[in-house]
């Protein structure tokens, strides 16, 4: 069992093979997505019955889903569109997932997304005439910092007073919505414009680097995923974040400062969510209306859960959700299924994920143990797993 | 308690050829166990030997792959704990299953309510039965007392009463004495003997060899899932049992040798600290620990030992007094500062403090040094150096693991503790603080860890050893401080200390101080 040299001689006896290990990792997401698609099909079939004159059509889900897929991947433009929709979800998923790693549930990604976009539009408008190589980094930095501030607040409150981040971030989401509305219809509004809208960000806009509208943010999001992975798994900071998330008592014993790490984690998480807003603003809308904002911040929670907070797995998870958004339009045209079906699918994915401890038991996958001690722990229910992913 | 019941009676419980396999391991391999009415039968084995699995099979928590269970000679299938209880099998767990805020009676009635009618409990009848049961087995208990206000010894009795209230005939006690003082242990033993004399059968699980020799009628030893021997106390001794258990000769008491104490390294003066609820738990401790000596702190759990250690190590801010390390004031410094000042700490609760169980063994081995060279350059971790040193620690500290990358949670308790010890011992130390370093470990691991501690002492490290195991303190310490109600009430020489006197000091704080030099206790 031991070796003297630096090369470990790991006994392979009793170790699961590659295929079975891959299955134990992928089983839950694959089954969750499959179940959601099936449930979506049932909803499609039965909701059609509510439309006067329509009849029971068992083939309709196939039409709808194939339209959804071809809308997401059918041609180069569709693929680029999927990437554009996925970009903020990657940033947002990273934000939420990074928080999970430190044991924090940042449900405020939506607020940080809005404030990040607000920071980017304010800087972008101010820098609209400045050369792009200066304007773009500064505007993006502004979005990053603004989101960071919105994450710092709940982190700080938690560290000094124990205020739970779920409560404080939800409340800050409302503050962000109202702040955005007040600024866009007030100081940031284009004078004499009939509707509340800001000026364009001009030179600060992300350049298109791919196809018709594939902007720079796509590349930044992919880089961010790699960076966050590196930060978490290759640096002492990431080690501290994960240690605090896994066992704050042991982290304190080991000389780490959990409160400081909580603040830093929430700030960085907020900053990543701020970049999500920045990527939409500088990459897609280029200006802000008072109705700016989608459900990116909330969808990001589903992305992070689906990817089990692994920064690299967040990329395919975000592509899945982004692809559904991108394909929804074609689905509505071809199969007359409202785009809102995509929301239903996302919601069912989330619900099935929350129930994943049950799924794990049904699928007989889970943490592998060996030896009688492991047997004992396996007998206890996987409490808290749903949140502590 | 000899075999007075004779062999004519059918065994109250018989487990025949019990085999239980888990993926990759055979936890029980054809185990036979026979317990007669009125017998106290000890089950002895190392951690992971299969005791718990066997009892889970008996309690219906695990279904055996092979073998059968007979009660009074009749084969039965036990469907689950409720079924086991209905058949008169009851278990008293090591960690009490009591609700501290409820009364004794309420705890006993939980799940076994005595009803006056369909809606209301018959408290009067319940109280009467509880008091009567207590008397029958030699103790007076107040059914209205809040369980949280009782001592551990009494809580244990409540657990036993709970079982008796459910008409238990077969009682399984899992390490019942782990948290008791010697006096409390004697009292519980008296209760157990009484139970046995009334025909109850008792399965007594323990690590403590001398206890097993004292209380059991028969002893079954299991190792790696098999029965390796059965003995009667009269025909065996501690060395024999230890050898059976471990499979090799074990030195039960580490030869502590002669210590050569030097200058005081750790000096506490007037140290006070509060517990988590804000009550003063350490009430003015003055103590010197010298280089090259082991100072043991004996005390019943909950007399301020944990808070004392945490105040020294920087996890708890002292409210008064000073902590001096080799002449430098370290009062209220952070755990990181203490670590940097060559102070190592082995915490009592390795799952809560000592390890991050979902992390790899390699990461756990650098848990307190991850930020230093060679494990990190700046903020970038050096995975190769971490892996290399992990393999070296695994080798030198004999940590049994398939690799350095498995999560710490999958290791056995003994190997987890070896990992903590490997991490904390593997450098030059001024002060080593050990809080319950061998709790829950088997004799082989205990022997190993004790040797390491002695080696550290002989290298000139000052060692502060806190343990609720009085035997451990007595065996290891050069000097012993007895802690009671937040104070060190006496300091005695380790070599000449008398177990009963120290036990008495632990229990009373010094009501009888004959032959012991008491320390000035500040008012």
Interface residues (C-beta under 8 A of the other chain):
Chain A: X1 X2 X3 X4 X6 X8 X10 X11 X14 X15 X234 X235 X236 X237 X239 X242 X243 X246 X247 X249 X250 X251 X252 X253 X254 X255 X256 X257 X369 X370 X371 X372 X373 X374 X375 X376 X377 X379
Chain B: X22 X23 X24 X25 X27 X47 X48 X50 X52 X53 X56 X61 X315 X334 X335 X336 X339 X345 X347 X352 X353 X354 X355 X356 X357 X358 X359 X363 X367 X368 X370 X371 X376 X379 X380 X381 X383 X387 X388 X391 X394 X395 X398 X400 X401 X402 X403 X404 X409 X410 X411 X412 X413
